[in-house]
Amino acid sequence: MPYLPQELVHRRYRILALLGQGEYGAVYRAWDERDEREVALKEHLDPSTAVRDNFRRQVRELERYQHPQRPAVLDFFTIEDVGQYLVSEYILGVSLQELLDQYGPLPADLVVPWLHAAAIPLHDLHQKGQLHLNLKPANLRLTPQGDIFVVDTGLPLVGAFTGTAAFASPEQAAQGEVTPVSDVYSLGATLYTLLTNKTPPPALRRQSGLATLEAARDVNPDVPPYLSLVANRALSQRADARYDTAEAFAQALRNPRGETAPVAQSNTAVGRRIPSKNQTSVPANPQRPAQTGRTMPTRTIWALVVVLLLLVITIASMGIISQQELVGGSEEAATATMQSQIISALTAVAPTNTPTPLPTLVPTPTPAPLVVKTGQRMLYVPGGVFRFGNDEGNPDEGPARLVNLDPFYIDETEVTNAQYAQCVADEGCAPPIRTGASYHAAYYGSLDFVDYPVIFVNWYMARDFCDWRDARLPSEAEWERAAGFDPVMLQRTLYPWGDEFDGTLLNYCDVNCPREDRDFTTNDGHRDTAVVKSYPDGRSSLGVYDMLGNVMEWTADWYDRNYYRDAPERNPRGPAEGDFKSIRGGSWLTPLDGLSITRRTFFDPLVTQANLGFRCASDVP
């Protein structure tokens, strides 16, 4: 039980209030009756000799490395059979956690300078060979003068996990080797929490696939895009993918690298538009071609006038169609209507004495599926114009754009364990980072799971597999067209099977899911991944399986929240560079409100998860 107010500890420190409590003890606000000043008293309830000796060494190090933005170490002592105590200066002010509790998500223009300031003493601590390992909003204090202090340093030499789960890096939570980038993870978690008033999922739950990190901007649309990217990078589960130092993290806060500049559509790398090699210059004085002596019959003139009027009306109507929101519709249908109207008009005014039969349009047969060396089938996706994105979705799903794609092939199913194993055996791929799954000690390599989607592969591993198979990862636009385009009705749908959600047609976060927001109305019998082709009625109109649910899927594109605004109209392939790769499709861990073919998310390309896989695409030969 913690000390109560007015209790006297060590015959000197009068308890005033409990500031915080954890597994190994508490932190108190106390009054030093000898020196007559307020202090912070941190306890570690382990009286063993080894812990006592390590505690002393740790405190001696902290005494040596003081900083103006860290409270001074004043005293330490041991109470026999109870534990160890560290006394430090009490910083008058308010913690950032208290501000969160009072105001909710805090504005970026306050959070950025606060965390920039917090990184300074943290970087100094790292330079001196020390770590904090307990960084969180509750341990950042704002003084009445507006200064930020980093308080309540962790004690790594004591040999116990003293951090808070949501703010501790995977290696710290697993009690592995910790480094300065472990504190960078905590900085990222603190940034995320201050901007959203929501703590990120604990690192080990994310690592096991039992939870996913939702982008800060998806939680709070007021978060600047670049800060959402900064938080995601700092929160990477891979230590080598985070910012190298607290100083680098601070620089990223001031430098909005996450907002990728629009890629100029030009003929040079620097964006200056120059004539192409095949472009011919226009003559200075173009000559009018010589007129022939023929005259146009009057009836032909009137016929052309009628045609022109019909064309104007048709084009105007097409403009109206193009301005309508096409959640389930498509510009292909509008284009076909316009073409039929023009043909009808031309037929109506053609001279009756010179009939010209219209050519018979023979439908182009759909190419047969390709069968690749792993036995996987790749289905043909016709090219053409379609609406990319959704103005009714999340902010990064719009503005919806009309884009024109070349035809391509895409895998009928997600890549399976058996298919990926062929690449590993051929030394074209590295094995998955983990061979188990969330609820299965043996997954990859087990005969029971050969037809399940491969998981725990990062973006580079997925790319290597597709390269080995003479294919590539699909672009976001290609993925979206394959997931929800109906080539017969010339329409795009919100789900692969139509515009109405049906939980029986996919593997998602139903009653078996560990999330609190799971859908209790559906039970598909799967706790995590399912065999590919388990949901034949959930296929897209093109016949592609599991475009929603089962596992999320890597795409080829770098992620940019605002990419649709400046995306090229033909074959958009994402920004030229970035920090994160775009993810599509949702998974067995995705709740209902996170599922649609236009929903986007992103991960560091080095991330691997139990609910993340991929499929390949290829150009038409």
Summary of the structure (lengths in Angstrom):
residues: 621
radius of gyration: 31.4
end to end distance: 72.5
largest distance: 119.1
contacts: 1994
relative contact order: 0.09
helix: 32%
strand: 16%
